[in-house]
């Protein structure tokens, strides 16, 4: 079991023939992901060669790629100005899971294609401005390093790509069911709560790590959801305890105004919901080790 991604997932890469698309497609192939095709308008029929003479077909449209391969996941490596149309195309083709790696996507574009997906009711969007998701040892969609952990019983959801990698590495001897990098933009397609709900339903996931950051109220809303709906142990970390007030830090959504959105406020909300919260990534990993020892 895992959430949303497994060894049976058939993945297409929108923007495969670009430099970033080629590089990360090779990495995904190396980690065992079932890449079935690429999509680049105007380059259909040419194919794209990778190491060991692996050639993947390239199609002009997502609809054609889905019809020919049965793809059920698309990962998007398209420049920000073209991302909205790329996502629309994937939604119109009925792709169930669309992972948008691109950063710098205008917020109004994200809001537009997220609402379009919601209205259609057939596509889950992860991102934009995210590292993607990985079910270690089975499938890896995006830019998450595949060789720093193994499959195991911990589920992870994070706003931060870098902190995703750090917790994966620190808990590599225990391993993860699925790790989801949801991205840190003000508007994103999949939230902490969406992931918490999926992990709660996943029999293989025994405990959850949730990584948040300053700004907004996503972590407070997640805390309320955990209190009402999550029975599995949750360990949290909130980045930004030393961030200055009123200054955007890193992600576009990470800005504190007054007492709203501070790391301390988020920590208190999570702890009130029964979540153990570390003040550093290493402390968070230690808390999860204690949880897993109690579950053993």
HELIX and SHEET records of a PDB file:
HELIX    1   1 UNK A   19  UNK A   30  1                                  12    
HELIX    2   2 UNK A   51  UNK A   53  5                                   3    
HELIX    3   3 UNK A   62  UNK A   69  1                                   8    
HELIX    4   4 UNK A   80  UNK A   92  1                                  13    
HELIX    5   5 UNK A  107  UNK A  120  1                                  14    
HELIX    6   6 UNK A  161  UNK A  170  1                                  10    
HELIX    7   7 UNK A  192  UNK A  201  1                                  10    
HELIX    8   8 UNK A  218  UNK A  229  1                                  12    
HELIX    9   9 UNK A  263  UNK A  272  1                                  10    
HELIX   10  10 UNK A  281  UNK A  295  1                                  15    
SHEET    1   A 6 UNK A  58  UNK A  59  0                                        
SHEET    2   A 6 UNK A  35  UNK A  39  1                                        
SHEET    3   A 6 UNK A  11  UNK A  14  1                                        
SHEET    4   A 6 UNK A  73  UNK A  76  1                                        
SHEET    5   A 6 UNK A  97  UNK A 100  1                                        
SHEET    6   A 6 UNK A 124  UNK A 127  1                                        
SHEET    1   B 2 UNK A  48  UNK A  50  0                                        
SHEET    2   B 2 UNK A  54  UNK A  56 -1                                        
SHEET    1   C 7 UNK A 139  UNK A 142  0                                        
SHEET    2   C 7 UNK A 132  UNK A 135 -1                                        
SHEET    3   C 7 UNK A 176  UNK A 181 -1                                        
SHEET    4   C 7 UNK A 151  UNK A 158  1                                        
SHEET    5   C 7 UNK A 207  UNK A 213  1                                        
SHEET    6   C 7 UNK A 233  UNK A 239  1                                        
SHEET    7   C 7 UNK A 276  UNK A 278  1                                        
END                                                                             
